[in-house]
Amino acid sequence: MGAQIATINRATLDAEDFDLTTMVVFTEGYTGEIPLGSKLNQQLALGTLVLKQA
């Protein structure tokens, strides 16, 4: 958990006006609420915990 899976050149993508929105897919049928709070619409550093299933 927490392993980096990709590296991007943010400047290149910004110059080409790419949307960097990232989709998250739960393959195990996650049914809990996802309280993003202060993380909503924020750029997060690598390894930042967004949610934790109990």
Buried (B, 14 or more C-beta within 10 A) or exposed (E): EEEEEEEEEEEEEEEEEEEEEEEEEEEEEEEEEEEEEEBEEEEEEEEEEEEEEE
